Amino acid sequence: MKEEGHTVSTFARKLGISWTTANNIIAGKNAPNYETIINILENFSTVDANWLLLGKECDTSIASQNLYTIINNQQRTIEAQQKTIDRLTERIIGGNDKKEKNVV
């Protein structure tokens, strides 16, 4: 909340809840209800749902590394498929040239 420049008042206004409710949620005195949780996730993109619901932070470095590995593997697959396409295209074109030469 503070990272995004919000005070308790602006946080409460953005979520449509009272200042007291917002303050109690922030202080940990009360848990947010379902509607407030949804509003927080919809209005504050930097809030991690796992952290909000379970109190567990997502390790973004691991998630980023996994994503990098997936993308890297997909890129290798695409490159291999492109080489196969190029080879097959060359065979088709090369095969047509031989057929045309035999016809003449």
Buried (B, 14 or more C-beta within 10 A) or exposed (E): BEEEEBEBEEBBBBBEBEEEBBBBBBEEEBEBEEEBBEBBBEBBEEBEEEEBEEEEEEEEEEEEEEEEEEEEEEEEEEEEEEEEEEEEEEEEEEEEEEEEEEEE
